[in-house]
Amino acid sequence: MKSIQEIFDNLASSEMLPVIFAGSGITKRYTSNSYDWKRLLIECISQYNADPENKYRSIKLMSNMN
């Protein structure tokens, strides 16, 4: 297993920036006008559904059944 130092050395020598997914929680903490995870999903759903709140509820209900 590689050490943390080896990982950072490999990143530095590759000349490519890593992609980091931080999630919506990180922006919620550091900005005042951002969404929590639920609001972010509802905002995305609103782009293709006239009733995003109900669509979110139905998706969540289906995912809880699995």
C-alpha positions in Angstrom: 0.0 0.0 0.0 1.3 3.4 -0.9 2.1 6.0 1.7 0.3 9.4 1.7 3.6 11.0 0.7 3.9 8.7 -2.3 0.3 9.5 -3.4 1.0 13.3 -3.2 4.3 12.9 -5.0 2.5 11.0 -7.8 -0.2 13.7 -8.0 2.4 16.5 -8.2 4.5 14.7 -10.8 1.6 13.8 -13.0 0.9 17.5 -14.0 -2.9 16.7 -13.8 -5.2 18.1 -11.1 -7.2 15.6 -9.1 -11.0 15.8 -9.2 -12.5 16.0 -5.8 -16.3 15.6 -5.2 -17.1 17.4 -2.0 -20.9 17.2 -2.0 -23.4 19.9 -1.3 -22.6 20.0 2.4 -19.3 21.8 1.8 -20.9 24.7 0.0 -23.7 24.9 2.6 -21.1 25.4 5.3 -19.1 28.1 3.5 -21.7 30.0 1.6 -25.0 31.6 2.6 -27.1 31.0 -0.5 -26.6 27.3 -1.3 -28.7 24.2 -1.1 -28.6 21.2 1.2 -28.7 17.8 -0.5 -32.5 17.6 -0.6 -33.0 21.1 -1.9 -30.2 20.5 -4.5 -32.0 17.4 -5.8 -35.4 19.1 -5.8 -33.8 22.0 -7.8 -32.5 19.5 -10.4 -35.8 17.7 -10.6 -37.6 21.1 -11.2 -35.7 21.4 -14.5 -37.8 18.5 -16.0 -40.8 18.1 -13.7 -43.6 20.6 -13.0 -44.0 19.3 -9.4 -40.5 18.6 -8.1 -41.5 18.2 -4.4 -43.9 15.3 -5.1 -41.5 13.8 -7.6 -38.7 13.9 -5.0 -41.0 12.2 -2.4 -42.0 9.5 -4.9 -38.3 8.8 -5.8 -37.3 8.7 -2.1 -40.2 6.4 -1.3 -39.2 4.0 -4.2 -35.6 4.0 -3.0 -36.6 3.2 0.5 -38.5 0.1 -0.8 -35.3 -1.4 -2.1 
